[in-house]
Amino acid sequence: MRLIFLYMLIGLCGYCSGVYAQTIKGSVFFLNAKGEKEPLSGANIYVSDTFHGVYSDVNGSFLIDKTNNKEAYLIASFIGFMPDSIRIGNIQSNHIDFVLSEGVQLGEAVVSVNQQGTLLSRTSVLKTEQITSTGLMKMACCNLSESFENSATITVGFTDAVSGAKQVQLLGLSGIYCQMTDENVPTLRGLASTYGWSYTPGYWLESVQISKGASSVINGYESVSGQINVEHKKPNKSEPLFINLFIDDAKRMEANVTTATKLNDKWSVSLLAHRSREKDVHDDNGDTFMDMPKTELINLYNRWFYLDGDKGIQSRFGVKFLNETRIGGQDSACHDAEGARLYETHIKNRNFTAYNKTGIAIGDKEGQSLGIINSFTLHEQKSTFGDKAFNGVQRSFYSNWMFSSHIGNYTKHKYMAGVSLVYDNYATDFEDHLKYSETPYTEINREELVPGAFVEYTFIPNEKLTFIAGMRADYNSKYGWLYTPRANLKYSFTEDIIFRLSAGRGYRSANVIAENIGLLASSRRINVDNIKKLNMENAWNCGVNLTYYIPIWGGRTATLSFDYFRTDFRNQVIVDIERERHNVYFYNLEGLSYANAFQIDLSATLFDGFDLFTAFRFNDTQITYLEGGKEYRKEKPLTSRYRGLVNLAYATKFKKWVFDTTAQINGSTRIPGMNGYGSQERQSEAFGVLFAQITKNTRRFDIYAGVENILDYKQQDPIIDYKTPFGEEFDSSVIWGPLMGRKIYCGIRWRIGKL
């Protein structure tokens, strides 16, 4: 692999030639209370009727490829501001300035365009799929885990049939190998990753970016398969007051409230609040277990923004608090056996997070700055699954100091260098009081201190080529020195054909019980002796992407994209549930373990207001198991081999009515053998899922209603031996399909204040 990586670097450098492609440079500003222009970072700049868009940087600057369609419009927009636009054919200057004003101004001509739900960035060096605010409203999107139903890249499923915990998959690998960041601050790590995909309300978000493959070294070494970054509503750009109310036919109720206030020329503040509960008991399949646990969640997030344009200082900081309870398993309302002992799950999570991000312009060089990020997380988890319990406290601190500048020509040679520090302290304990358990109580504690340093160089010899190479070195107090090289390249053969190549290494420390919480919802014995002997996971990821922007009728463009990514593990923590039916083993990899992922996407605006997105993905994920000194390579269980998706969306003029429908086909998965590697294996069936939603929009109100899983497809008998939940055969962790049937929902979105 080292030789492959070296050859790739040599090959990448060989592309440094150049014919210049046409691009549009510009800046986005807004008018403050004094009528003065200030840079607007995070503004959305996109071309009408395409998936072609970028975001402005901290200085309000942007760079976007120019389309051949002279009748299209280049649009700059942001929530709470009136959009500005210019016809592509009217652009004569090499630099365009947009100045956005708050609210709606009468007497002016406004170009109304439909923002796409998903944008594929032309300018990003990584293959990046962006789910916009429009995309987040295509379905109920009550939380982050429900935001990916229109994405073929991410798959979401349940870990078990009783806890309601969800897990995601990217490139055929579990979501634990995908680095999750909140505005580029690492999040959902350790204990928080278990249920954390359900803790970010969809209506708090502006957008979600999904990047495949080796990402930047700046945010650490934990990204293996890719990165998911969420952008929350900004205090200085959001609506003064936004309210969302939601209810479904299972009587799940939810309320989201976001507020934003500009205190003065420099300070802005916002408060985001979420409250949800589901208290009714449902057992549609009659197995005496609740289909979903009873839940109650409170989530509060206070954000502050400071901007001093004269001194070149921008700072964001915030605090977040979360409290959740889940009660699942059997309930007397769906279990009529008098005097029988009920199998119950009780789960409680509390989280406190505080962070600060500060950027300071330094010196006279254009774009030279110092960035400082500090974040602290305290997460407490208490959980019982029948006769088992897992409790833990996580204390984590993250600090990253970054200096960015350039060598010579600002547009050609850029670099970023810095130092970081990560501290993790886990105090956890596992209890197993099943009558045949040999280890009823075990403490599993771990402490890691990881100082590190990194440098990343960006080479842009012309507007066709961008090459990024990075290296970081970290010293882990438990595992020693870790070296992380990564490289990414983007090359435009023509204005409409873009090639991307990436390669890099990633590491991660496993929290095996927290990350496999679904196994506690079974009668399997956990082999805890080997947990303390596990090594750090270590993998290489290489990938290629080819994107073709195809001119079609009406001056529009269709986007066709091909991906191939491969992940090779040098070490992986193997979770072995197939050696013996009544046990689960954790051990270090011996042999090969890899994942191949192929994907093709096609998106287009076929006519005004009508968008098509379709995709197909194929996975080949293999793991080598060990039994009695022999190696057995197997397809990863409970991982769908393929997934197809079609999304159709239509919006009437001015988006007064919006119609959206999605069809999925999910391929079969290998159901794990339960009695050793010579036992007969089974395959699950392929299944389809349909979604639909209709929305009526007005200036202040949006009313929406929809149906999920229209065909009412459910995995049959998801719990093995549900009649004897305290017996040796009980297992609710073999989940490959939907647990809930058809869901009908409705809701209202209400914007209050100046628009």
C-alpha positions in Angstrom: 0.0 0.0 0.0 2.9 2.4 0.7 4.2 1.8 -2.8 0.7 2.3 -4.3 0.4 5.6 -2.4 3.8 6.7 -3.6 3.0 5.9 -7.2 -0.3 7.8 -6.8 1.6 10.9 -5.6 4.0 10.7 -8.5 1.1 10.3 -10.9 -0.8 13.2 -9.4 2.1 15.5 -9.9 2.3 14.5 -13.5 -1.0 16.3 -14.1 0.4 19.7 -13.4 -0.1 21.1 -16.9 -2.6 23.5 -18.0 -5.3 25.0 -20.1 -7.3 27.5 -18.2 -11.1 26.9 -17.7 -13.5 29.8 -17.3 -14.4 30.6 -13.7 -16.2 33.4 -11.9 -14.6 34.9 -8.9 -16.6 37.1 -6.5 -17.5 38.2 -3.1 -20.8 38.3 -1.1 -21.6 41.1 1.3 -24.5 42.2 3.5 -25.4 45.7 4.7 -25.1 46.2 8.5 -27.2 48.5 10.6 -25.1 51.5 9.5 -25.6 50.6 5.9 -21.9 49.5 5.6 -20.9 46.4 3.6 -19.6 43.4 5.6 -18.4 40.0 4.3 -21.0 37.3 4.4 -19.5 33.8 5.0 -21.5 30.7 4.3 -23.7 32.3 1.6 -25.0 29.9 -1.1 -23.8 30.8 -4.6 -25.3 28.6 -7.4 -26.4 28.5 -11.0 -30.1 28.3 -11.6 -31.6 25.0 -12.8 -28.4 23.0 -12.0 -26.8 21.2 -9.1 -23.9 23.5 -9.4 -23.2 25.5 -6.2 -20.5 26.7 -3.7 -20.4 28.5 -0.4 -18.6 31.8 0.3 -15.6 31.6 2.7 -14.9 33.5 5.9 -14.0 36.6 3.8 -17.2 36.3 1.7 -15.2 35.2 -1.3 -16.1 32.4 -3.8 -14.9 30.7 -6.9 -17.4 28.9 -9.2 -17.1 27.4 -12.7 -18.9 29.3 -15.5 -21.6 27.5 -17.3 -22.1 27.6 -21.1 -25.8 28.5 -20.6 -25.9 32.2 -21.1 -29.6 32.3 -20.1 -29.0 30.8 -16.7 -28.6 33.0 -13.6 -25.9 33.1 -11.0 -27.6 33.5 -7.6 -26.4 34.4 -4.1 -28.7 33.7 -1.3 -28.9 33.2 2.5 -31.7 32.6 5.0 -33.1 36.0 6.1 -31.7 37.9 3.2 -33.1 38.9 -0.1 -31.3 36.9 -2.9 -29.3 38.7 -5.6 -28.7 37.4 -9.1 -27.1 38.2 -12.4 -27.7 36.6 -15.8 -24.6 34.6 -16.9 -24.6 36.2 -20.3 -24.4 39.7 -18.7 -21.2 38.9 -16.7 -18.3 40.9 -18.3 -16.0 41.5 -15.3 -13.6 39.0 -13.8 -15.0 39.7 -10.3 -18.6 39.9 -9.2 -19.8 41.4 -6.0 -23.2 40.5 -4.5 -24.7 42.7 -1.8 -27.6 41.0 0.1 -30.2 43.0 2.0 -32.3 41.8 4.9 -36.0 41.2 4.2 -38.0 41.7 1.0 -37.9 45.0 -0.8 -40.8 46.1 -2.9 -40.6 47.7 -6.3 -37.6 45.5 -7.4 -37.6 42.7 -9.9 -36.8 39.4 -8.2 -35.7 36.2 -10.0 -37.4 33.2 -8.4 -35.5 29.9 -8.7 -35.9 26.5 -7.1 -32.8 25.5 -5.1 -31.9 21.9 -5.6 -32.3 19.5 -2.7 -28.8 18.0 -3.4 -25.8 19.8 -4.9 -22.7 18.2 -6.3 -19.9 20.7 -5.9 -17.8 21.4 -9.0 -15.1 23.2 -7.0 -14.6 20.8 -4.1 -11.5 18.7 -4.4 -13.2 15.8 -2.6 -16.3 14.2 -4.1 -18.8 16.1 -2.0 -22.6 15.7 -1.9 -24.4 18.6 -0.2 -28.0 18.2 1.1 -29.3 21.7 1.2 -32.1 23.2 3.3 -34.5 22.4 0.5 -33.3 18.8 0.6 -33.8 18.6 4.4 -37.4 19.6 3.9 -38.2 16.9 1.3 -39.3 14.5 4.2 -40.1 14.9 7.8 -36.3 14.9 8.6 -37.0 15.0 12.3 -33.3 14.3 13.0 -30.0 13.8 11.2 -30.5 10.0 10.8 -33.7 10.7 8.8 -32.0 13.2 6.5 -30.4 10.5 4.2 -33.4 8.8 2.7 -32.8 10.7 -0.5 -29.1 9.8 -0.6 -27.7 6.6 -2.1 -24.4 7.3 -0.4 -25.6 6.8 3.2 -27.6 3.9 4.4 -29.4 4.1 7.8 -30.7 1.1 9.8 -31.5 -0.1 13.3 -28.9 -1.8 15.5 -31.5 -4.0 17.2 -35.3 -4.4 17.6 -35.7 -2.9 21.1 -33.5 0.1 21.8 -34.4 2.3 18.7 -30.7 3.0 18.2 -29.7 3.7 14.6 -26.5 3.3 12.7 -25.3 4.6 9.3 -23.1 3.0 6.7 -20.8 4.7 4.2 -18.8 2.9 1.5 -20.1 -0.5 2.9 -18.6 0.3 6.3 -20.3 1.2 9.6 -20.7 4.9 10.4 -18.0 4.6 13.1 -15.4 4.7 10.3 -16.9 8.0 9.0 -15.7 11.1 10.8 -18.7 13.2 12.0 -18.1 17.0 12.3 -20.3 19.9 13.5 -19.1 22.9 11.4 -15.7 21.1 11.2 -15.5 20.4 14.9 -15.3 16.6 15.5 -18.4 15.3 17.2 -20.4 12.0 17.9 -17.3 10.3 19.2 -17.2 7.4 21.7 -20.3 7.0 23.8 -22.1 9.8 22.0 -21.9 7.8 18.7 -24.3 5.1 20.0 -27.5 7.1 19.8 -26.1 10.4 18.5 -27.5 10.2 14.9 -30.9 10.9 16.4 -29.8 13.9 18.5 -29.4 16.6 15.8 -32.8 18.0 14.8 -33.2 18.5 11.0 -34.8 21.9 11.5 -31.7 23.2 13.2 -29.6 22.6 10.1 -28.7 24.7 7.1 -27.1 21.9 5.2 -25.2 18.5 5.4 -22.1 17.8 3.4 -21.1 14.2 2.7 -17.5 13.7 1.5 -16.2 10.3 0.4 -12.7 8.9 0.9 -9.6 10.4 2.5 -10.4 13.9 3.8 -8.1 16.6 5.1 -5.5 15.9 7.8 -6.6 19.1 9.5 -9.4 17.6 11.6 -7.4 14.6 12.8 -6.7 11.0 11.8 -10.1 9.4 12.5 -11.6 9.6 9.0 -11.4 6.3 7.2 -14.3 6.0 4.8 -15.2 9.7 4.6 -16.6 12.7 6.5 -20.1 14.0 7.2 -20.3 17.7 8.2 -23.4 19.5 9.4 -23.9 23.3 9.3 -26.3 24.7 11.8 -28.4 27.9 11.4 -26.1 30.9 12.0 -26.9 33.5 14.7 -26.2 36.4 12.3 -28.2 35.1 9.4 -31.2 33.1 10.6 -34.9 34.1 10.9 -35.8 36.0 14.1 -38.2 33.2 15.1 -38.9 29.8 13.5 -41.3 27.2 14.9 -41.9 23.6 13.6 -44.6 21.3 15.0 -44.8 17.7 14.0 -47.0 14.7 14.7 -47.4 11.2 13.2 -50.0 8.4 13.4 -48.0 6.8 16.2 -48.5 10.0 18.2 -44.9 10.9 18.1 -44.9 14.6 18.8 -42.1 17.1 18.2 -41.5 20.8 18.5 -38.5 22.8 17.2 -37.9 26.5 18.0 -35.0 28.5 16.7 -34.5 32.2 17.5 -31.8 34.7 16.3 -31.1 38.2 17.4 -28.5 40.7 16.3 -27.4 42.5 19.6 -25.2 45.1 17.9 -22.8 45.6 15.0 -20.5 42.9 16.3 -22.6 40.4 18.4 -25.4 38.0 17.4 -27.0 35.3 19.5 -29.3 32.4 18.8 -31.1 29.7 20.8 -32.2 26.4 19.3 -34.6 24.2 21.3 -36.0 20.8 20.6 -38.6 18.7 22.5 -40.0 15.3 21.4 -41.8 12.5 23.0 -43.4 9.2 22.0 -45.4 7.6 24.8 -47.9 5.2 23.1 -47.1 1.5 23.0 -47.2 -0.2 19.6 -46.8 -3.9 18.8 -48.0 -4.3 15.2 -46.4 -7.7 14.7 -47.7 -9.2 17.9 -44.4 -10.4 19.4 -45.1 -8.8 22.8 -42.2 -6.3 22.3 -42.8 -2.7 21.5 -42.0 -1.8 17.9 -40.3 1.4 19.1 -39.3 2.4 22.6 -41.1 5.1 24.5 -38.8 8.2 24.3 -38.5 11.6 25.7 -35.9 14.1 24.5 -34.9 17.7 25.4 -32.2 19.4 23.4 -31.0 23.0 23.9 -28.2 24.8 21.9 -27.1 28.4 22.6 -24.9 29.9 19.9 -23.0 33.2 19.8 -21.3 35.0 16.9 -18.8 37.9 17.0 -17.4 39.7 14.0 -15.0 42.7 14.1 -14.2 43.4 10.4 -11.8 46.2 11.2 -9.6 43.9 13.3 -10.2 40.8 11.2 -11.6 38.8 14.1 -14.5 36.3 13.8 -15.5 34.0 16.7 -18.2 31.5 17.3 -18.9 29.7 20.5 -21.8 27.8 22.0 -23.0 25.4 24.6 -25.3 22.4 24.1 -27.3 20.3 26.6 -29.2 17.1 25.9 -31.2 14.8 28.1 -33.0 11.7 26.7 -34.7 8.6 28.2 -35.8 5.5 26.3 -37.9 2.7 27.7 -38.3 -0.3 25.4 -38.7 -4.1 25.3 -41.9 -5.6 26.7 -44.7 -3.6 28.2 -47.8 -4.8 30.1 -49.9 -3.1 27.4 -48.7 -5.7 24.8 -48.0 -8.6 27.1 -51.0 -10.4 28.6 -49.2 -13.3 30.5 -50.0 -12.6 34.1 -47.1 -12.8 36.5 -44.6 -13.2 33.7 -41.3 -11.3 34.1 -41.0 -8.6 31.4 -37.9 -8.0 29.3 -37.3 -4.3 29.6 -34.7 -1.8 28.4 -34.0 1.4 30.2 -31.6 3.9 28.5 -30.7 7.4 29.7 -28.2 9.7 27.9 -27.1 13.1 29.0 -24.6 15.3 27.1 -23.0 18.7 27.7 -20.8 20.2 25.0 -19.1 23.6 24.9 -16.9 24.9 22.0 -15.2 28.0 20.6 -14.0 28.7 17.0 -12.0 31.8 16.4 -10.4 33.1 13.2 -7.9 36.1 13.3 -6.4 37.8 10.2 -2.7 38.1 10.7 -0.2 40.3 8.8 -0.7 42.0 5.5 -0.8 38.9 3.3 -4.1 38.1 1.6 -5.8 35.1 3.2 -3.2 34.8 6.0 -4.9 33.9 9.3 -4.8 32.0 12.6 -7.7 29.6 13.5 -8.3 28.2 17.0 -10.8 25.5 17.9 -11.5 24.3 21.4 -14.2 21.8 22.4 -15.2 20.0 25.5 -17.7 17.1 25.8 -19.2 15.3 28.8 -21.4 12.4 28.0 -23.1 10.1 30.5 -24.9 6.9 29.5 -26.9 4.4 31.7 -28.5 1.4 30.0 -30.1 -1.9 31.0 -31.1 -4.7 28.6 -32.9 -7.3 30.6 -30.2 -8.8 32.8 -27.4 -6.8 31.2 -26.2 -3.3 31.8 -23.7 -0.9 30.3 -22.9 2.4 32.0 -20.3 5.0 31.2 -19.0 8.5 31.4 -16.9 10.1 28.7 -14.9 13.3 29.1 -13.3 14.6 25.9 -11.3 17.7 25.0 -10.3 18.7 21.5 -8.0 21.6 20.6 -6.7 22.6 17.1 -4.5 25.6 16.3 -4.1 26.3 12.6 -2.0 28.8 10.7 -2.9 29.4 7.0 -0.8 31.4 4.5 0.7 31.1 1.0 4.0 31.1 -0.7 4.5 33.7 -3.5 1.4 33.9 -5.6 -1.7 33.6 -3.3 -3.7 31.7 -5.9 -1.1 29.0 -6.6 0.7 27.9 -3.4 -1.3 27.7 -0.1 -0.5 25.9 3.0 -1.9 25.3 6.5 0.1 24.0 9.4 -0.8 23.5 13.0 -0.9 21.5 16.2 -3.7 19.7 18.0 -4.5 17.9 21.2 -7.1 15.3 21.9 -7.9 13.9 25.3 -10.4 11.1 25.9 -11.3 9.5 29.3 -13.8 6.7 29.3 -15.0 5.2 32.6 -17.4 2.4 31.7 -18.6 -0.8 33.3 -20.5 -3.8 31.9 -22.7 -6.1 33.9 -24.1 -9.5 32.8 -26.3 -11.2 35.3 -27.6 -14.0 33.0 -27.5 -17.3 35.0 -24.8 -18.7 32.7 -22.5 -15.7 32.7 -18.9 -16.2 33.9 -18.1 -12.5 34.4 -21.0 -10.7 36.0 -19.2 -7.3 36.4 -16.3 -5.8 34.4 -14.8 -2.3 34.4 -13.5 -1.2 31.0 -11.7 2.1 31.4 -9.5 3.9 28.9 -7.5 7.1 28.8 -5.8 8.6 25.7 -3.8 11.8 25.3 -2.9 12.6 21.8 -0.8 15.6 20.9 -0.2 16.0 17.1 1.1 18.3 14.4 0.2 18.6 10.7 0.9 20.4 7.5 -1.2 20.6 4.4 -0.1 22.1 1.0 -2.5 23.1 -1.8 -1.1 23.6 -5.3 -3.3 25.3 -7.9 -1.1 26.0 -11.0 -4.1 26.8 -13.1 -7.8 26.7 -12.9 -8.0 23.2 -14.2 -5.9 21.5 -11.5 -6.0 21.5 -7.7 -3.7 19.2 -5.7 -3.7 18.8 -1.9 -1.1 16.8 0.0 -1.1 16.6 3.8 0.8 14.8 6.5 0.2 14.6 10.3 2.1 12.9 13.1 0.4 12.2 16.4 1.6 10.5 19.6 -1.1 8.4 21.2 -0.3 7.7 24.9 -1.8 4.2 24.6 -0.7 3.2 21.0 2.4 5.2 20.3 3.2 7.2 17.1 0.7 7.4 14.3 1.5 8.8 10.8 -1.3 9.9 8.5 -0.5 10.8 4.9 -3.3 12.0 2.6 -3.6 13.4 -0.9 -6.4 14.6 -3.1 -6.5 15.8 -6.7 -9.2 17.5 -8.8 -8.5 17.9 -12.6 -10.9 19.4 -15.2 -10.3 17.8 -18.5 -12.8 20.2 -19.9 -15.3 22.6 -18.3 -17.8 19.8 -18.1 -15.6 16.7 -17.3 -14.0 16.6 -13.8 -11.8 13.9 -12.4 -11.0 13.4 -8.8 -8.5 11.1 -7.1 -7.9 10.5 -3.4 -5.7 8.4 -1.2 -5.0 8.3 2.5 -4.7 6.6 5.8 -6.9 6.7 8.9 -6.9 5.3 12.5 -9.4 5.0 15.3 -9.7 3.6 18.8 -12.6 1.2 19.2 -15.2 1.4 21.9 -16.6 -2.0 21.2 -19.5 -2.3 23.5 -20.8 1.2 23.0 -20.4 0.8 19.2 -22.2 -2.6 19.2 -24.9 -1.7 21.7 -27.4 -3.9 19.8 -25.6 -7.0 20.9 -26.7 -6.4 24.5 -30.3 -6.9 23.3 -29.6 -10.6 23.1 -28.6 -13.5 25.4 -25.1 -13.7 23.9 -22.2 -13.7 26.4 -19.7 -10.9 25.8 -16.1 -12.0 25.7 -14.7 -9.1 27.7 -11.2 -10.5 28.4 -9.9 -9.6 24.9 -11.3 -6.0 24.9 -8.3 -4.6 26.7 -6.0 -6.3 24.3 -7.4 -4.7 21.1 -5.1 -2.6 19.0 -6.0 0.6 17.2 -7.8 0.2 13.9 -5.8 1.2 10.8 -6.9 1.4 7.2 -6.0 2.9 3.8 -8.6 4.3 1.5 -8.2 5.1 -2.2 -10.9 6.4 -4.5 -11.6 7.9 -7.9 -14.5 10.0 -9.2 -15.5 11.1 -12.7 -18.2 13.7 -13.1 -19.7 14.7 -16.4 -21.9 17.8 -16.8 -24.0 17.0 -19.9 -25.8 19.8 -21.8 -29.5 19.0 -22.4 -32.5 20.8 -23.7 -33.4 24.4 -22.7 -29.8 25.3 -21.8 -29.9 23.0 -18.8 -27.3 20.6 -17.6 -27.6 17.0 -16.4 -24.9 15.7 -13.9 -23.6 12.1 -14.3 -21.1 10.9 -11.7 -19.2 7.6 -11.3 -17.4 6.6 -8.1 -15.1 3.8 -7.0 -13.6 3.6 -3.5 -11.7 0.8 -1.8 -10.8 0.5 1.9 -8.0 -1.9 3.0 -7.6 -2.6 6.7 -4.2 -3.2 8.2 -5.9 -3.9 11.5 -9.6 -4.1 12.3 -11.5 -5.0 15.5 -13.5 -8.0 14.4 -16.9 -8.4 16.0 -17.5 -12.2 15.7 -21.1 -13.4 16.3 -20.8 -16.5 14.1 -18.3 -18.7 15.8 -20.8 -19.7 18.5 -24.5 -19.0 18.7 -24.4 -18.0 22.4 -21.2 -15.8 22.4 -19.7 -12.8 20.8 -15.9 -12.4 20.4 -13.8 -9.3 19.8 -10.3 -9.7 18.4 -7.7 -8.1 16.1 -7.7 -8.8 12.4 -5.6 -11.6 11.0 -5.8 -11.7 7.2 -7.6 -9.5 4.7 -10.5 -7.2 5.4 -11.6 -4.7 2.7 -14.6 -2.9 1.2 -15.2 -2.0 -2.4 -17.9 0.5 -3.2 -19.2 1.5 -6.7 -21.8 4.2 -7.3 -23.3 6.0 -10.2 -25.6 9.1 -9.9 -27.6 11.1 -12.4 -29.4 14.3 -11.7 -31.1 16.9 -13.9 -33.8 19.6 -14.0 -35.9 18.2 -16.8 -38.2 21.3 -17.0 -39.0 24.3 -14.9 -39.6 23.1 -11.3 -39.2 19.4 -12.0 -36.0 17.7 -10.7 -34.8 14.1 -11.1 -32.2 12.4 -9.0 -31.4 8.7 -9.5 -28.5 6.6 -8.2 -27.3 3.0 -7.9 -24.6 1.7 -5.4 -22.9 -1.7 -5.1 -20.9 -2.9 -2.1 -18.5 -5.7 -1.7 -17.3 -5.9 1.9 -15.3 -8.8 3.1 -14.0 -9.7 6.6 -11.6 -12.5 7.7 -12.7 -14.3 10.8 -10.6 -16.6 12.9 -11.6 -19.9 14.5 -9.2 -22.6 15.8 -6.2 -21.0 14.1 -8.0 -21.1 10.7 -9.0 -18.0 8.7 -12.5 -17.7 7.1 -13.1 -14.8 4.7 -16.8 -13.9 4.6 -19.0 -11.2 3.2 -19.8 -8.7 6.0 -23.2 -9.7 7.5 -26.2 -7.4 7.5 -24.8 -5.1 4.9 -26.9 -4.6 1.8 -25.1 -5.5 -1.4 -26.7 -2.8 -3.5 -29.1 0.1 -3.3 -31.0 1.9 -6.0 -32.8 5.2 -5.6 -35.1 7.5 -7.6 -36.2 10.9 -6.4 -38.7 13.1 -8.3 -39.6 16.6 -7.1 -41.9 19.2 -8.6 -42.4 22.7 -7.4 -45.0 25.1 -8.9 -44.1 28.8 -9.6 -42.7 30.6 -6.5 -42.7 27.2 -4.8 -46.3 27.6 -3.6 -46.8 23.9 -3.9 -44.0 21.3 -3.6 -44.4 17.6 -4.4 -41.8 15.0 -3.6 -41.5 11.3 -3.9 -38.7 8.8 -3.4 -38.4 5.1 -4.3 -35.7 2.8 -2.9 -34.7 -0.7 -3.7 -32.4 -2.3 -1.1 -30.5 -5.5 -2.0 -30.2 -8.7 0.0 -27.8 -9.1 2.9 -26.0 -12.1 4.3 -27.6 -13.2 7.5 -24.9 -14.4 9.9 -24.5 -18.1 10.6 -25.2 -18.9 14.2 -23.4 -22.2 14.7 -19.8 -21.8 13.4 -18.4 -21.3 10.0 -19.5 -24.6 8.6 -23.2 -23.8 9.3 -25.6 -23.0 6.6 -26.0 -19.3 5.8 -29.1 -17.5 4.5 -29.7 -14.4 2.5 -32.4 -11.8 3.3 -34.8 -10.8 0.6 -34.5 -7.5 -1.4 -37.2 -5.0 -0.6 -38.5 -1.7 -1.8 -39.5 1.4 0.2 -41.6 4.4 -1.0 -41.9 7.9 0.4 -44.0 10.9 -0.6 -44.6 14.4 0.8 -46.7 17.4 -0.3 -46.0 20.9 1.0 -48.1 24.1 0.7 -45.8 27.2 1.2 -46.7 30.7 2.0 -44.6 33.7 3.1 -45.1 32.9 6.8 -46.4 29.3 6.9 -45.5 26.0 5.4 -47.9 23.1 5.9 -46.7 19.6 5.0 -48.0 16.1 5.1 -46.4 12.8 4.0 -46.2 9.0 4.2 -43.1 7.0 4.8 -42.8 3.3 3.9 -46.0 3.5 1.8 -45.9 -0.2 1.0 -45.8 -1.0 4.7 -42.8 -3.4 4.3 -41.4 -4.8 7.6 -38.8 -7.4 8.5 -40.8 -10.4 9.6 -40.0 -11.8 13.1 -37.0 -9.6 13.8 -36.6 -11.0 17.4 -35.4 -14.6 17.6 -37.2 -16.6 20.3 -39.2 -13.7 21.6 -41.3 -16.0 23.7 -38.3 -16.8 25.9 -36.5 -13.4 26.3 -34.4 -14.7 29.2 -33.5 -17.9 27.5 -30.2 -18.7 25.7 -31.6 -18.4 22.2 -33.1 -14.9 22.5 -31.6 -12.4 20.0 -32.9 -9.1 18.7 -29.7 -7.9 17.0 -30.1 -9.6 13.6 -31.7 -6.6 11.8 -31.6 -6.1 8.0 -34.9 -4.4 7.2 -37.4 -1.8 8.4 -38.9 -2.4 11.9 -41.7 0.1 11.5 -44.4 -0.1 8.9 -46.3 2.7 7.2 -46.0 6.1 8.9 -48.3 9.0 8.2 -47.3 12.4 9.4 -48.0 16.1 9.1 -46.6 19.3 10.4 -46.3 23.1 10.2 -43.4 25.5 9.8 -44.0 29.1 11.0 -41.6 32.0 10.5 -42.2 35.1 12.7 -40.4 38.4 12.4 -38.9 40.4 9.6 -38.4 38.3 6.4 
